Amino acid sequence: MTKEKPSKTEDEYFAKEEAEKSKRLKEKLKHETEEEERERIKTTCYMRCPKCGGNLHEVAFRGIRIDRCSNCGGVWLDNGELEKLAGVEDKSVISDVLGFFSGKK
């Protein structure tokens, strides 16, 4: 029984499959590495002031729990808190401010 030599098209097919498998594996590894880095940063920075690195403490202000730095006194708002503090009548101002900071304007 003689073993047949693989044809050129078979070699190309398997080379292509191997390259795609390698690409998928690299993408998966990159995604996992990025996710691990996000988690590391989140763990390190959670409830830390982005300005000075001090500890953030939740304080009640107008019925909303906002984050205030015990070191520099900076105040940090979570998503939606600015709108709640400003109220309904100031929606256009809030939209302008949010647009400015999100790069939409």
C-alpha positions as CSV (number, residue, x, y, z in Angstrom):
1,M,0.0,0.0,0.0
2,T,1.5,3.3,-1.1
3,K,0.7,6.6,0.5
4,E,-0.3,9.3,-1.9
5,K,1.5,12.6,-1.8
6,P,-1.0,15.5,-0.9
7,S,-1.9,17.6,-3.8
8,K,-1.0,21.3,-4.0
9,T,-4.6,22.3,-3.4
10,E,-4.8,20.1,-0.3
11,D,-1.6,21.7,1.0
12,E,-3.1,25.1,0.3
13,Y,-6.4,24.2,2.0
14,F,-4.7,23.0,5.2
15,A,-2.3,25.9,5.2
16,K,-5.3,28.3,4.9
17,E,-7.2,26.4,7.7
18,E,-4.1,26.5,9.9
19,A,-3.7,30.3,9.3
20,E,-7.3,31.0,10.1
21,K,-7.2,28.9,13.3
22,S,-4.0,30.7,14.4
23,K,-5.7,34.1,13.7
24,R,-8.8,33.1,15.7
25,L,-6.6,32.0,18.6
26,K,-4.6,35.2,18.5
27,E,-7.9,37.3,18.6
28,K,-9.2,35.2,21.5
29,L,-6.0,35.7,23.4
30,K,-6.0,39.5,22.7
31,H,-9.6,39.7,23.9
32,E,-8.8,37.8,27.1
33,T,-5.8,39.9,27.7
34,E,-7.8,43.1,27.2
35,E,-10.5,41.9,29.5
36,E,-8.0,41.0,32.2
37,E,-6.4,44.4,31.9
38,R,-9.9,46.1,32.2
39,E,-10.6,44.1,35.3
40,R,-7.2,44.9,36.8
41,I,-7.7,48.6,36.2
42,K,-11.3,48.5,37.5
43,T,-10.1,46.7,40.7
44,T,-7.2,49.2,41.2
45,C,-9.2,52.4,40.4
46,Y,-12.6,51.5,41.9
47,M,-13.8,54.4,44.2
48,R,-10.6,56.3,43.5
49,C,-10.5,59.9,42.4
50,P,-9.5,60.2,38.8
51,K,-7.9,63.6,39.5
52,C,-5.7,62.9,42.6
53,G,-6.1,59.2,43.4
54,G,-7.8,59.9,46.8
55,N,-10.6,57.8,48.1
56,L,-14.1,58.5,46.9
57,H,-17.0,58.4,49.4
58,E,-20.7,58.5,48.5
59,V,-22.5,61.5,49.9
60,A,-26.2,62.4,49.6
61,F,-26.9,65.6,47.6
62,R,-30.4,66.6,46.7
63,G,-31.5,63.0,47.1
64,I,-28.8,61.5,44.9
65,R,-25.7,59.5,46.0
66,I,-22.7,61.2,44.4
67,D,-19.0,60.4,44.8
68,R,-16.8,63.0,46.5
69,C,-13.1,62.8,47.0
70,S,-11.9,63.0,50.6
71,N,-8.6,64.4,49.4
72,C,-9.2,67.1,46.8
73,G,-13.0,67.6,47.3
74,G,-13.7,66.7,43.6
75,V,-17.2,65.5,42.8
76,W,-17.8,62.7,40.4
77,L,-21.2,61.7,38.9
78,D,-22.3,58.4,37.5
79,N,-24.3,58.1,34.3
80,G,-27.6,59.9,34.6
81,E,-26.9,61.7,37.8
82,L,-26.2,65.1,36.1
83,E,-29.7,64.9,34.5
84,K,-31.3,64.1,37.8
85,L,-29.6,67.0,39.6
86,A,-30.4,69.5,36.9
87,G,-34.0,68.6,36.6
88,V,-36.4,68.6,33.7
89,E,-36.4,72.3,32.8
90,D,-32.6,72.4,32.1
91,K,-32.6,69.5,29.6
92,S,-31.2,71.6,26.8
93,V,-28.3,72.8,28.9
94,I,-27.6,69.3,30.1
95,S,-27.7,68.1,26.5
96,D,-25.2,70.8,25.5
97,V,-22.9,69.9,28.3
98,L,-23.1,66.2,27.7
99,G,-22.6,66.7,24.0
100,F,-19.5,68.8,24.6
101,F,-17.9,66.2,26.9
102,S,-18.9,63.3,24.7
103,G,-17.4,65.0,21.6
104,K,-20.7,65.2,19.7
105,K,-20.4,69.0,19.2
